[in-house]
Amino acid sequence: MKTMLDTAAKPFRKKDPAFFKLYKKCRKLHLQGHRKRKPGDNGAPGEFDKIIPMLKIVPMGFQIEAGKIYLFSNLGNPDLKYWTQATPDAPTTIPAGFKLITGGDEATQSSVDLGFPDKTYLFVANESNTEDGEIGIDEVV
């Protein structure tokens, strides 16, 4: 639906963040026939939203599963980087092979694209020194 509605909503990302966040959630419901699950159900995130503090690397609270497709939505303004690795220990620096998602954009990644089965732990980094970021992750069924 990257047409007139998305184009019309994009200016509200900074003008009215609450509206833009609600728009993104409604769009996801419309596009995916969304099934909401709790993070503990079968290890799948279902719907997951997390604040990423400035200058921090944050581990996500679930593991990547086989045969799944994940929709990453950058709900804030700063660009965020995400990657998977084999160990749950958060690194001190961002490793090579990260994926970038700019503020307000979305990206779809399959579990294979994210490195499954070798890499199942997901991390997100915010390199901004001016504001916190926010990422939404949905499992596309």
N, C-alpha and C positions, 0 to 999 in steps of 0.2 A: 504494500500500500504506500510505496514511496511516490506519491502523487501530490495532488493539490492539498489534501488534508495534512500530510506531513510537512509540506512546505509552509502552509499557513500556521501550523503549530510551533514551528521551530523558533520564531522570534519570542515566543512566550517562555523559552527556556530560561532567559535571564530576567525578563520583565515580571513574570509570575511563575516562580518555580513550583508552587503548589499545583497550579493548573497543569503545567507541563508534566509533572509526575503522575497526576491523575490521568491525563491523556495517554501516556505511555502504558499505564496499567490497563486502561480500557482497550487500547489497540491490541495488546497481547491477548486479552480475553477474546476479542473478535477474531484474531488471526489463528489462534490455536485451539479454540474450544477448551480452554484452560481447565485442568484438573488440579485443584489445590491439595497438596500433601504436606504433612509436617516433615521437618528435616530427618526425623528418625525412621520414617516409613521406608523399609527396604534400602536404607542408606541413600535414597534419592532426595535431592533438594526440593523438588516440586516448585516452590517459589522461595527465593532466598534474597534478602536485601541486607547489605552491610555498609556501614560507614567506614571509610578508609582514611585514617588521620593523616595529616600532612607529614611528609618525609618518613613514612612507615611502610613496612612490608607486613601484610596481614595474611595469616593462613585462613582458608575458608573452612567452615565447619562440617564438611562432608567430603566423601571420596568420589572420584569419577567412576562411573559404572560402564560396563560393556554395552554396546549397542544403543547408546543414548545420544541425543543431540541436545546441546545446551545453547540457550540464547543469553548472551551477555549484554546488559544495557548499562551504559555509563549515565547514571542519573544526576551527576553533578557537573561542575564546570571543568575541573582539571583533568588532563589526560591520565589514564591509568594503564598500567602494564600488568598482564597476567600470564602465568605459566604453570606447568605441572612438573612435579619431580617425584622421585621414588621414595623419598624419606619425608617424614612429617616435620622435621626440624626446619624452622624458618632461616633462610640464608641472611647474611649481613649485607650482601650486595645482590643486585638483580643479575641473574645468570643470562648467558646468551640463549637465544631461542625464544624470548618472550614475545607476546603479541600485544600490540598497542590498540587501545580503544579510546578515541577522542571524546571529549565532553559532549553529551547529548546523543551519541551514536550507539548503534547496536552491532553485534557480530554474532554469527552462528558458527559453532564448532562441534564436530562430532567427537565422540570419545576417542576414536582413532586419531583424529587431527590433534587432540590434546595429549597423545602419547600412551593411551591405554594399550596393553596391560602393564607396560614397564613403569609408567608414571601415573599415579592415581591421586596424589595430593596437590590441591590447587592453591595458588598464592596470588595475591593482588598487591601491587605497589603503587603508592602515590608519591611522586617526586616533587610535587608542588610545595613550596615553602610559604604559601599565602593562604591556602584554604583546604579544608577536608574534602575528600571525594566520596562518592557513593556509587556502589555497584549493585545491580539487580541481576540475579541469575535464575533463569527458568529452565526447567526440563521440558523440551518440546516432545510431546508424545506422538 
